[in-house]
Amino acid sequence: MRRKLVVLMAMVLLILSACGQDSAQKPITLKDQNSHEVTFPQDKPSLFFFITTYT
């Protein structure tokens, strides 16, 4: 049962990744904790962490 679920999830992930775009059309801009805008470059891959707090 678990193996079938893993295979199904892998197939869904493969299909969803094939339907996506190769790159973003517009630059990605986010705000940091000090409300400064941060723009991520589009010419090379980048990794960012997103942490939220609920207050």
Secondary structure as UniProt FT lines:
FT   HELIX           2..19
FT   STRAND          28..31
FT   TURN            33..34
FT   STRAND          37..40
//
